[in-house]
Amino acid sequence: MEDIIVTTTEQVPGFRVAKILGIARGATVRAKHLGKDIVAGLRNIVGGEVKEYTEMLAEARDIALKGMIQNAKEMGANGVIGIRFMTASVAAGAAEVFAYGTAVVLEKE
């Protein structure tokens, strides 16, 4: 993320959108190790935060975000605005995390 501005907002203070390049996206499907999945299942019965899944989804968001940034760079962008995350369950213990936003060329005002 060092040479690209990534934000959930539609504008970046001090910059103007010079060009819209399209939708940048990144995705990953993640699953936890069977042992951790069993522990998570037991924790789910008792109640409280299921830390194993929290960690899995945090890792997945990072991977999806990096993929989106790489996609934006390949498009020639130096910024991605309006980013969002979407999560979907694809199987027991596995989830897809999708990051997307508008790849743009930003210029200093």
C-alpha positions as CSV (number, residue, x, y, z in Angstrom):
1,M,0.0,0.0,0.0
2,E,3.1,2.2,0.0
3,D,2.6,3.9,-3.3
4,I,-1.1,3.9,-3.7
5,I,-3.8,5.7,-1.7
6,V,-6.6,3.4,-0.6
7,T,-9.7,4.9,1.1
8,T,-13.3,4.1,1.8
9,T,-14.2,7.7,1.0
10,E,-15.1,9.0,-2.5
11,Q,-12.6,11.9,-2.3
12,V,-9.0,12.3,-1.0
13,P,-8.2,15.7,0.6
14,G,-5.6,17.6,-1.5
15,F,-6.2,15.4,-4.6
16,R,-8.6,15.4,-7.5
17,V,-9.7,12.4,-9.5
18,A,-8.1,12.9,-12.9
19,K,-9.3,9.6,-14.3
20,I,-11.5,6.7,-13.4
21,L,-10.0,3.4,-14.5
22,G,-12.7,0.9,-13.4
23,I,-13.3,-1.5,-10.6
24,A,-10.3,-3.0,-8.8
25,R,-10.9,-6.3,-7.0
26,G,-9.3,-8.9,-4.9
27,A,-10.6,-12.1,-3.4
28,T,-9.7,-15.1,-1.3
29,V,-11.4,-18.1,0.1
30,R,-10.0,-19.2,3.5
31,A,-10.6,-22.1,5.8
32,K,-9.1,-22.9,9.2
33,H,-7.2,-26.0,10.1
34,L,-9.5,-28.9,11.2
35,G,-8.1,-28.8,14.8
36,K,-8.9,-25.1,15.1
37,D,-12.3,-25.6,13.4
38,I,-13.2,-28.1,16.1
39,V,-12.1,-25.7,18.8
40,A,-14.2,-23.0,17.1
41,G,-17.2,-25.3,17.0
42,L,-16.9,-26.0,20.8
43,R,-16.5,-22.3,21.5
44,N,-19.6,-21.6,19.4
45,I,-21.6,-23.9,21.7
46,V,-20.5,-22.1,24.9
47,G,-20.8,-18.6,23.4
48,G,-18.6,-15.6,23.1
49,E,-16.1,-14.6,20.4
50,V,-14.9,-17.3,18.1
51,K,-11.3,-16.1,17.9
52,E,-10.3,-18.7,15.3
53,Y,-12.8,-17.3,12.8
54,T,-12.0,-13.7,13.7
55,E,-8.3,-14.4,12.9
56,M,-9.2,-16.2,9.7
57,L,-11.3,-13.3,8.5
58,A,-8.7,-10.7,9.4
59,E,-6.1,-12.7,7.4
60,A,-8.5,-13.0,4.5
61,R,-9.3,-9.3,4.5
62,D,-5.6,-8.5,4.3
63,I,-5.1,-10.9,1.4
64,A,-8.1,-9.6,-0.5
65,L,-7.0,-6.0,0.1
66,K,-3.5,-6.8,-1.3
67,G,-5.1,-8.4,-4.3
68,M,-7.3,-5.4,-5.0
69,I,-4.3,-3.1,-4.7
70,Q,-2.3,-5.2,-7.1
71,N,-5.2,-5.3,-9.5
72,A,-5.4,-1.4,-9.3
73,K,-1.7,-1.0,-10.0
74,E,-2.0,-3.3,-13.0
75,M,-4.7,-0.9,-14.3
76,G,-2.3,2.0,-13.9
77,A,-4.0,3.5,-10.8
78,N,-2.3,5.4,-8.0
79,G,-5.5,5.3,-5.8
80,V,-8.5,3.2,-5.0
81,I,-11.5,5.1,-3.6
82,G,-14.8,3.9,-2.2
83,I,-13.4,0.5,-1.1
84,R,-15.7,-2.1,0.4
85,F,-15.4,-5.6,1.7
86,M,-17.9,-8.4,1.2
87,T,-17.9,-11.8,3.0
88,A,-19.7,-14.9,2.1
89,S,-19.7,-18.4,3.5
90,V,-18.8,-20.9,0.9
91,A,-18.6,-24.1,3.1
92,A,-18.6,-25.0,6.7
93,G,-15.6,-23.3,8.2
94,A,-14.6,-21.5,4.9
95,A,-15.4,-18.0,3.8
96,E,-14.8,-15.9,0.8
97,V,-13.7,-12.3,1.4
98,F,-13.9,-9.9,-1.6
99,A,-12.4,-6.4,-1.6
100,Y,-13.4,-3.9,-4.3
101,G,-13.2,-0.2,-5.1
102,T,-12.8,2.3,-7.9
103,A,-9.3,2.4,-9.3
104,V,-8.4,6.0,-10.1
105,V,-5.6,8.3,-11.1
106,L,-5.2,11.0,-8.5
107,E,-3.5,14.3,-9.0
108,K,-2.5,16.9,-6.4
109,E,-4.7,20.0,-6.4
